[in-house]
Amino acid sequence: MATTKSTKAPAKKSRYHELKQMLEDRRRELMTEVQGRIRDVRADGSKDREVFDQGESSEVDIQDDIEFALIQMKSETLNKINEALRRLDEGTYGNCFECGEEIAEARLRALPFAVRCKDCEEARETAEQRERMQAQKRGSSQLFFDVSN
């Protein structure tokens, strides 16, 4: 019985270190991307832009909006990575919030901040989709009811 425990402990420790390294690498990448994008936006904003017409001005505004949206998305992902690192230190990272089973390593590599295993995530998405469809049906039946009154 003691040999089983001793072989499991190093495997768990190895998994912990691999996952921690993966998360820290991803966090570094994201931080570099966010900082670079912020620098680019600041540099573009400080340039003297000579805009000739309303169309060009609108295009610049759209590009700025897209850039800010990308920065926001990367920042949100960075927050999720930080949460995953916190869960890793607590010993709860890599376990499904729903069933408690280990999340497949391939899933964690693809989505390092995953909180559910593939099966539980699919079940959650299916349930959400069903709720949306029911809400739409209630909304459309309410619309017909309102029209007839």
C-alpha positions in Angstrom: 0.0 0.0 0.0 2.9 2.4 0.8 4.4 2.0 -2.7 1.1 3.1 -4.3 1.2 6.3 -2.2 4.8 7.0 -2.9 4.4 6.6 -6.7 1.3 8.7 -6.7 2.8 11.6 -4.8 5.7 12.2 -7.2 3.3 12.0 -10.1 1.0 14.6 -8.5 4.0 16.8 -7.7 5.3 16.5 -11.3 1.8 17.4 -12.6 1.7 20.4 -10.3 5.1 21.7 -11.5 4.1 21.1 -15.2 0.8 22.9 -14.8 2.4 25.8 -12.8 5.0 26.3 -15.5 2.4 26.2 -18.2 0.3 28.8 -16.4 3.2 31.1 -15.6 4.5 30.9 -19.2 1.0 31.8 -20.5 0.7 34.6 -18.0 4.1 36.0 -19.2 3.0 35.8 -22.8 -0.3 37.6 -22.1 1.4 40.3 -20.0 3.9 41.0 -22.8 1.1 41.2 -25.3 -1.0 43.5 -23.2 1.9 45.8 -22.4 2.9 45.9 -26.0 -0.6 46.7 -27.2 -0.9 49.4 -24.5 2.5 50.9 -25.6 1.3 50.8 -29.3 -2.0 52.5 -28.4 -0.2 55.2 -26.5 2.3 55.7 -29.3 -0.4 56.0 -31.8 -2.4 58.4 -29.6 0.6 60.7 -29.1 1.2 60.9 -32.9 -0.2 63.9 -34.6 -2.9 62.5 -36.8 -4.0 64.5 -39.7 -7.4 63.3 -40.7 -8.8 64.5 -44.0 -12.4 63.4 -43.9 -15.0 61.9 -41.6 -14.5 58.4 -43.2 -10.9 58.3 -42.2 -11.7 59.6 -38.7 -14.4 56.9 -38.3 -11.9 54.2 -39.5 -9.3 55.3 -36.9 -12.0 55.2 -34.2 -13.0 51.7 -35.2 -9.4 50.5 -35.1 -8.9 52.1 -31.7 -12.1 50.4 -30.4 -10.9 47.0 -31.7 -7.5 47.5 -30.1 -9.1 48.4 -26.8 -11.4 45.4 -27.0 -8.4 43.1 -27.6 -6.5 44.6 -24.6 -9.6 44.0 -22.5 -10.0 40.4 -23.7 -6.3 39.7 -23.0 -6.6 41.3 -19.5 -9.6 39.2 -18.7 -7.7 36.1 -19.8 -4.8 37.2 -17.6 -7.2 37.4 -14.6 -8.4 33.9 -15.3 -4.8 32.7 -15.5 -4.1 34.4 -12.1 -7.2 32.7 -10.6 -6.0 29.3 -12.0 -2.6 29.9 -10.4 -4.3 30.6 -7.1 -6.4 27.4 -7.4 -3.2 25.5 -8.2 -1.6 26.7 -5.0 -4.7 25.8 -3.1 -4.6 22.3 -4.6 -8.0 22.6 -6.5 -6.6 23.4 -9.9 -7.2 20.8 -12.6 -10.2 19.3 -10.8 -13.7 19.8 -12.3 -15.9 22.2 -10.3 -18.9 19.9 -11.1 -17.8 16.3 -10.7 -14.5 16.7 -8.9 -12.7 14.5 -11.4 -9.3 15.6 -12.9 -9.6 17.7 -16.0 -7.8 16.1 -19.0 -4.3 17.5 -19.4 -5.0 18.2 -23.1 -7.9 20.3 -22.2 -5.8 22.3 -19.6 -3.1 22.8 -22.2 -5.7 24.2 -24.7 -7.6 26.1 -22.1 -5.4 26.6 -19.0 -8.1 28.2 -16.9 -10.7 25.6 -17.6 -12.8 24.9 -14.4 -14.9 22.0 -15.8 -14.0 18.7 -17.6 -15.2 18.4 -21.1 -18.3 16.4 -20.3 -19.5 18.7 -17.5 -18.8 21.8 -19.7 -20.8 20.3 -22.5 -23.7 19.5 -20.1 -23.6 23.1 -18.8 -23.6 24.5 -22.3 -26.5 22.3 -23.3 -28.5 23.4 -20.3 -27.8 27.1 -21.0 -28.8 26.6 -24.6 -32.1 24.9 -23.5 -32.8 27.8 -21.0 -32.2 30.4 -23.8 -34.6 28.5 -26.1 -37.2 28.3 -23.4 -36.8 32.0 -22.7 -37.2 32.8 -26.4 -40.3 30.6 -26.5 -41.8 32.4 -23.5 -40.9 35.7 -25.0 -42.5 34.9 -28.3 -45.6 33.5 -26.8 -45.8 36.6 -24.5 -45.5 38.7 -27.7 -48.5 36.9 -29.3 -50.5 37.2 -26.1 -49.8 40.9 -25.9 -50.7 41.4 -29.6 -54.1 39.7 -29.2 -55.1 41.9 -26.3 
